Structures are given as C-alpha cells and as structure tokens.
C-alpha cells in the first residue's frame, strides 16, 4: 500500500467531514462520505443514520476525537481515530477507506474497539 501525503490528507478530511456531519444530524452529508457500496447497502441517508445511531453510537456524539495514523489492515488503507464517548469511554474507530472510480476517497466501513490500555 503506497499512499501519498495528499491521499493521507484526503482520507482524514473525509472522516472528519463525516464525523462533523453526524454531530449536526446532517444525514445527507454523512451518507455522501460513504462509499457507493455502503450507499447501496443502506439506500437512504435516513436508514444510514439509524444504523449509525444504533450500532456506532460513539461516532454519533463523541465528546472528543483524536486522529491517529493511517495503517493498512489487510492492505486496506485504514484511518484510526481515538474517540472519547459521551460516557467517558475510549474507543478506537478503524475507518476502512476505498478510492472510488472518480479517484475520491470514501468510507467503506468502520470497526470499533474499546481501548482498555493506554
């Protein structure tokens, strides 16, 4: 996996843009940050947001967000983000990224892991 500094900046920007949209309940913008695969899977911004609110609550209303490195998970560019939840728990989000046919980076999935050690 070879990413340029521009790739890294664009990946971070897309994730930050989606997190910001989620906090504003901007369904359309948050949905637009998702890959075509994710958009097809959920169909509408409203269904996407319902899934985020139920399955990815730490992303919906974080108290604090800290961007970490982009790593490769099975050769997939993955943006790590440390999240402090509204309940003061630390969670690491792994945003799986995908370069679309138009060369833009989009979010193609997210894994959450509770942080138990610093």
SULQUI-V333421 format. One record per helix or strand of 2 or more residues. SS is the DSSP state (h for helix, s for strand). FROM is the first residue (numbers start at 0). TO is the last residue. If there is no record, write none. Layout:
# SULQUI-V333421
ss:SS from:FROM to:TO
ss:SS from:FROM to:TO
This chain:
# SULQUI-V333421
ss:h from:4 to:22
ss:h from:26 to:31
ss:h from:35 to:41
ss:h from:44 to:54
ss:h from:56 to:59
ss:s from:63 to:72
ss:s from:75 to:83
ss:s from:89 to:98
ss:s from:104 to:113
